[in-house]
Amino acid sequence: MEDLSELTTLTSQLNDRLQDKITQVRAEMAQLQEEKAEFEAEKAVMQCLTSQQSDVIKLNVRGKHIETRRSTLCQVDGCLLQYMFSGRWEDRLERDSEGRVFLDYNPYCLEKILDFLWALQLSCAEYPAPLPEVRSDEAANFRLLVRYLGLEELIYPELKRFSEELKTNEVQALDAGTRAVQKAGKDAYQSVFGHGVFVNEVVEFRLKIEQLRNSYKWMMFGVIPEDYPATRNSHEKQGSFGWSTNGNTWIAGKSTRSYKGFKSGVLGEGSEVAMTLDCRPRQNTLTLHIIGLPNEYQLMDLPRNQWRLQVVLYGNNDEVRIQNIKKLPGSHILK
């Protein structure tokens, strides 16, 4: 009888374990079915969006009818046209009585932009898309629309360069303006500004200190108002904000030692930095992040202005390179 009782108990335990296992397997199968359904739904959306890339979009641009493909409008990531015509927000766009999407843009300027975007689809490194040629009487309107649509970096590549004009004589801008070298033959402050002017947007400047051999290991980078001239002591002007490698923070042209934890030794030859300017209304900040280090340093309450990149070199043959300048989400194109 004891053997039978033990067998009954063992059988019951095995059945309980089996039921637990069956319940677990069923739960896992249910979860897999849910995940499969989510995957299929997402796949259907992506297939729908992909199939729409060949759609012909009909536009009414201040009375001028223009037709173009969705793929032409959506090929530049992050631009306003991609947000408008990706398929997600199209039902919210204003339409005329014939169902065309109405755009209150300058039709001449928009056609120039669409021609460029069409050519961009066919371009390659050997044969880049030709930049638009615009009538002089429409040049200002064209630039405004390019800026509004978030296409400046493509159509005005010089925004990512140092200026050939806005620099002191002893600075050389090399490699198509992406590299600046001090050539005074001695230690002396020499400044160079970026070509691009930025306002009401968020922009990131990525720089690399290629060479820093002066006895003080000194170099300064930051921003300065667009109407300031490039002088040897531009970092000391009232509109100057930024940081220098000796641990100074520059606020309105005056230096402060170890401001908010920024100190000497964190920057040197080979350092790469990301400096983010947020000059939107009610923001007005400048943030420094040293690539590979966790800390960030921020200047707040910058005056409202139109800004340029500023670099001041001190030692002979000291060198800095622009790795990239790009607009970030939060700029005017997303407002």
C-alpha positions as CSV (number, residue, x, y, z in Angstrom):
1,M,0.0,0.0,0.0
2,E,2.8,2.4,0.8
3,D,4.3,1.7,-2.7
4,L,0.9,2.5,-4.3
5,S,0.6,5.7,-2.2
6,E,4.1,6.8,-3.2
7,L,3.3,6.1,-6.9
8,T,0.1,8.1,-6.6
9,T,1.9,11.0,-5.1
10,L,4.7,10.8,-7.7
11,T,2.1,10.7,-10.5
12,S,0.3,13.7,-9.1
13,Q,3.5,15.7,-8.9
14,L,4.4,14.8,-12.4
15,N,1.0,15.8,-13.6
16,D,1.3,19.2,-11.8
17,R,4.7,19.8,-13.4
18,L,3.3,18.8,-16.8
19,Q,0.4,21.2,-16.4
20,D,2.8,24.0,-15.3
21,K,4.9,23.3,-18.4
22,I,1.9,23.3,-20.7
23,T,0.7,26.6,-19.2
24,Q,4.2,28.1,-19.7
25,V,4.4,26.9,-23.3
26,R,0.9,28.3,-24.0
27,A,1.9,31.6,-22.5
28,E,5.0,31.7,-24.6
29,M,3.0,30.8,-27.8
30,A,0.5,33.5,-27.0
31,Q,3.4,36.0,-26.6
32,L,4.9,34.9,-29.9
33,Q,1.6,35.3,-31.6
34,E,1.3,38.9,-30.3
35,E,4.9,39.7,-31.4
36,K,4.2,38.2,-34.8
37,A,1.0,40.2,-35.2
38,E,2.9,43.4,-34.2
39,F,5.7,42.5,-36.7
40,E,3.2,41.9,-39.5
41,A,1.4,45.2,-38.8
42,E,4.7,47.1,-38.8
43,K,5.7,45.3,-42.0
44,A,2.4,46.3,-43.7
45,V,3.0,49.9,-42.8
46,M,6.5,49.8,-44.1
47,Q,5.4,48.1,-47.3
48,C,2.7,50.7,-47.7
49,L,5.2,53.6,-47.3
50,T,7.7,51.9,-49.6
51,S,5.1,51.5,-52.3
52,Q,4.2,55.1,-51.9
53,Q,7.7,56.2,-52.9
54,S,6.7,56.0,-56.5
55,D,3.5,58.0,-56.0
56,V,3.1,61.2,-58.0
57,I,2.3,64.1,-55.8
58,K,0.3,67.0,-57.2
59,L,1.1,70.4,-55.8
60,N,-0.5,73.8,-56.1
61,V,2.3,76.3,-55.4
62,R,0.6,79.8,-55.3
63,G,-1.5,78.8,-58.3
64,K,1.2,77.1,-60.3
65,H,0.6,73.3,-60.7
66,I,3.6,71.1,-60.2
67,E,3.8,67.3,-60.2
68,T,6.7,65.3,-58.8
69,R,7.4,61.9,-57.2
70,R,7.2,61.3,-53.5
71,S,10.7,59.8,-53.6
72,T,12.0,63.2,-54.9
73,L,10.4,65.0,-52.0
74,C,11.4,62.5,-49.3
75,Q,15.0,61.6,-50.0
76,V,16.7,64.0,-47.6
77,D,16.4,62.8,-44.0
78,G,15.2,65.4,-41.6
79,C,14.1,68.0,-44.0
80,L,10.6,69.6,-43.9
81,L,9.5,68.0,-47.2
82,Q,10.2,64.6,-45.9
83,Y,8.0,65.2,-42.8
84,M,5.2,66.6,-45.0
85,F,5.1,63.9,-47.6
86,S,6.3,60.7,-45.9
87,G,2.7,59.5,-45.7
88,R,2.2,60.0,-42.0
89,W,1.0,63.6,-42.0
90,E,-0.3,64.1,-45.5
91,D,-3.9,64.1,-44.5
92,R,-3.3,67.2,-42.5
93,L,-1.9,69.3,-45.4
94,E,-4.0,72.0,-46.9
95,R,-5.5,71.2,-50.3
96,D,-7.2,73.2,-53.1
97,S,-10.6,72.4,-54.6
98,E,-9.0,69.8,-56.9
99,G,-7.3,67.9,-54.1
100,R,-3.8,69.2,-54.8
101,V,-1.6,70.0,-51.8
102,F,-1.4,73.8,-51.5
103,L,2.0,75.3,-50.7
104,D,2.3,79.0,-50.1
105,Y,5.9,79.0,-51.4
106,N,7.7,81.0,-54.1
107,P,7.1,78.8,-57.1
108,Y,10.3,79.8,-58.9
109,C,12.4,78.9,-55.8
110,L,10.6,75.7,-55.2
111,E,11.0,74.5,-58.7
112,K,14.8,75.2,-58.4
113,I,14.9,73.1,-55.3
114,L,12.9,70.2,-56.8
115,D,15.2,70.2,-59.8
116,F,18.2,69.9,-57.4
117,L,16.5,67.1,-55.5
118,W,15.7,65.2,-58.7
119,A,19.4,65.5,-59.8
120,L,20.5,64.4,-56.3
121,Q,18.8,61.0,-56.9
122,L,21.0,60.4,-59.9
123,S,24.2,61.8,-58.5
124,C,27.3,60.0,-57.2
125,A,30.8,61.0,-55.9
126,E,32.2,61.4,-59.4
127,Y,29.1,63.2,-60.7
128,P,27.5,65.3,-57.9
129,A,24.2,67.1,-58.4
130,P,24.8,70.6,-59.7
131,L,23.9,73.3,-57.3
132,P,21.0,75.5,-58.3
133,E,21.6,78.6,-60.4
134,V,19.2,81.3,-59.2
135,R,18.4,84.7,-60.6
136,S,19.9,87.6,-58.6
137,D,16.5,89.1,-57.9
138,E,15.3,85.8,-56.3
139,A,18.5,84.9,-54.5
140,A,17.4,86.1,-51.1
141,N,14.0,84.4,-51.4
142,F,15.6,81.2,-52.5
143,R,18.0,81.2,-49.5
144,L,15.1,81.8,-47.1
145,L,13.1,78.9,-48.6
146,V,16.2,76.6,-48.5
147,R,16.7,77.5,-44.9
148,Y,13.0,77.0,-44.0
149,L,13.0,73.5,-45.6
150,G,16.2,72.4,-43.8
151,L,18.3,72.0,-46.9
152,E,21.1,74.5,-46.3
153,E,23.7,71.9,-45.6
154,L,23.2,70.3,-49.1
155,I,22.7,73.5,-51.2
156,Y,25.2,75.7,-49.3
157,P,28.1,73.4,-48.4
158,E,30.3,76.4,-47.5
159,L,28.4,76.6,-44.2
160,K,30.6,73.7,-43.0
161,R,33.8,75.6,-43.7
162,F,36.1,78.3,-42.3
163,S,35.7,81.7,-44.0
164,E,38.5,82.8,-46.4
165,E,37.7,86.4,-45.6
166,L,36.9,86.4,-41.9
167,K,40.3,85.6,-40.5
168,T,43.5,87.4,-39.6
169,N,46.2,87.4,-42.2
170,E,48.4,84.8,-40.4
171,V,45.8,82.1,-40.6
172,Q,45.6,79.7,-43.6
173,A,42.3,78.0,-44.4
174,L,43.2,74.7,-46.1
175,D,41.4,71.6,-47.4
176,A,38.5,73.5,-48.9
177,G,38.2,75.5,-45.7
178,T,37.8,72.6,-43.3
179,R,41.3,73.1,-41.7
180,A,42.8,76.3,-40.2
181,V,46.5,76.7,-39.4
182,Q,48.3,79.5,-37.6
183,K,51.2,80.7,-39.8
184,A,52.5,83.8,-37.9
185,G,56.0,82.2,-37.3
186,K,55.6,82.9,-33.6
187,D,53.2,82.6,-30.7
188,A,50.5,85.2,-31.3
189,Y,46.7,85.3,-31.2
190,Q,45.2,84.7,-34.6
191,S,41.4,84.2,-35.2
192,V,39.3,82.6,-37.9
193,F,35.5,82.5,-38.1
194,G,33.1,80.0,-39.8
195,H,31.4,80.9,-43.0
196,G,27.9,80.0,-41.8
197,V,25.6,82.3,-39.9
198,F,23.1,80.6,-37.5
199,V,19.9,82.0,-36.0
200,N,16.8,80.5,-34.4
201,E,18.1,76.9,-34.7
202,V,20.2,74.2,-33.0
203,V,23.5,73.5,-34.6
204,E,26.4,71.2,-33.6
205,F,30.0,72.1,-34.4
206,R,32.4,69.1,-34.4
207,L,36.0,70.1,-34.2
208,K,39.4,68.4,-33.7
209,I,42.6,69.9,-32.4
210,E,45.1,68.5,-34.9
211,Q,48.1,70.3,-33.5
212,L,48.7,72.2,-30.2
213,R,52.4,72.9,-29.7
214,N,52.6,76.4,-28.2
215,S,54.2,76.7,-24.8
216,Y,50.9,77.5,-23.1
217,K,49.0,74.8,-24.9
218,W,46.4,77.5,-25.7
219,M,43.5,77.4,-28.2
220,M,40.0,78.9,-27.9
221,F,36.8,78.0,-29.7
222,G,33.3,79.3,-29.3
223,V,30.8,81.6,-31.1
224,I,30.8,85.3,-31.9
225,P,28.1,87.6,-33.5
226,E,28.1,87.5,-37.3
227,D,28.8,91.2,-37.6
228,Y,32.1,91.2,-35.6
229,P,35.4,91.5,-37.6
230,A,38.1,88.9,-37.2
231,T,40.8,90.4,-35.1
232,R,43.8,89.0,-33.1
233,N,41.9,89.5,-29.8
234,S,38.4,88.6,-31.0
235,H,38.0,86.2,-28.0
236,E,38.1,89.3,-25.8
237,K,35.2,91.1,-27.5
238,Q,32.0,91.5,-25.7
239,G,30.1,89.1,-28.0
240,S,32.5,86.3,-27.6
241,F,31.5,83.0,-25.8
242,G,33.4,79.7,-25.5
243,W,36.2,77.8,-23.9
244,S,40.0,77.8,-24.1
245,T,42.3,74.8,-23.5
246,N,44.0,76.3,-20.5
247,G,40.8,75.9,-18.5
248,N,39.2,79.3,-19.1
249,T,35.6,79.9,-20.0
250,W,34.9,83.0,-22.0
251,I,31.6,84.8,-21.2
252,A,31.0,88.1,-23.1
253,G,34.7,88.5,-23.8
254,K,35.9,87.9,-20.2
255,S,37.6,84.8,-19.0
256,T,36.7,82.8,-15.9
257,R,38.9,80.1,-14.4
258,S,37.4,76.6,-13.7
259,Y,33.8,77.8,-14.5
260,K,31.3,75.0,-13.7
261,G,34.1,72.5,-13.4
262,F,35.8,73.2,-16.7
263,K,39.5,73.0,-16.1
264,S,42.9,72.8,-17.7
265,G,44.1,69.4,-18.9
266,V,40.8,68.1,-20.3
267,L,41.6,69.3,-23.8
268,G,44.8,68.9,-25.8
269,E,46.3,67.8,-29.1
270,G,44.0,65.2,-30.7
271,S,41.0,66.2,-28.6
272,E,37.6,66.1,-30.5
273,V,34.8,68.3,-29.3
274,A,31.1,68.7,-30.0
275,M,29.9,72.2,-29.4
276,T,26.1,72.7,-29.6
277,L,24.6,76.1,-30.1
278,D,20.9,76.4,-29.4
279,C,19.9,79.9,-30.4
280,R,16.1,79.5,-30.5
281,P,14.0,81.9,-28.6
282,R,14.0,81.3,-24.9
283,Q,16.9,78.8,-25.2
284,N,20.2,80.6,-26.1
285,T,22.7,78.1,-24.8
286,L,26.1,76.9,-25.8
287,T,27.2,73.4,-24.7
288,L,30.6,71.8,-24.9
289,H,31.0,68.0,-24.9
290,I,34.5,66.5,-25.2
291,I,34.3,63.2,-27.2
292,G,35.1,60.3,-25.0
293,L,34.6,62.1,-21.7
294,P,31.3,62.1,-19.7
295,N,31.1,65.7,-18.6
296,E,29.3,68.5,-20.4
297,Y,29.8,72.3,-19.9
298,Q,27.1,74.8,-20.7
299,L,26.8,78.5,-21.0
300,M,23.3,79.9,-20.6
301,D,21.5,83.1,-21.3
302,L,23.5,84.0,-24.4
303,P,22.2,87.3,-25.9
304,R,19.8,87.0,-28.9
305,N,22.0,87.2,-32.0
306,Q,23.1,85.7,-35.3
307,W,26.2,83.6,-34.6
308,R,29.3,82.3,-36.3
309,L,31.8,79.7,-35.2
310,Q,35.0,81.3,-33.8
311,V,38.4,79.7,-33.3
312,V,41.5,81.6,-31.9
313,L,44.9,79.9,-32.5
314,Y,48.0,81.0,-30.6
315,G,51.1,78.9,-31.5
316,N,52.8,78.8,-34.8
317,N,51.6,75.8,-36.8
318,D,48.8,75.1,-34.3
319,E,45.9,73.6,-36.3
320,V,42.2,72.8,-35.9
321,R,39.8,71.0,-38.2
322,I,36.1,71.2,-38.8
323,Q,34.9,67.6,-38.8
324,N,31.2,68.5,-39.3
325,I,28.7,71.2,-38.8
326,K,25.1,70.0,-38.8
327,K,21.6,71.1,-37.8
328,L,20.0,69.1,-35.0
329,P,16.4,68.2,-34.3
330,G,14.8,71.1,-32.6
331,S,15.8,73.6,-35.3
332,H,13.4,75.8,-37.1
333,I,12.4,73.1,-39.6
334,L,10.7,71.1,-36.8
335,K,8.9,74.0,-35.1
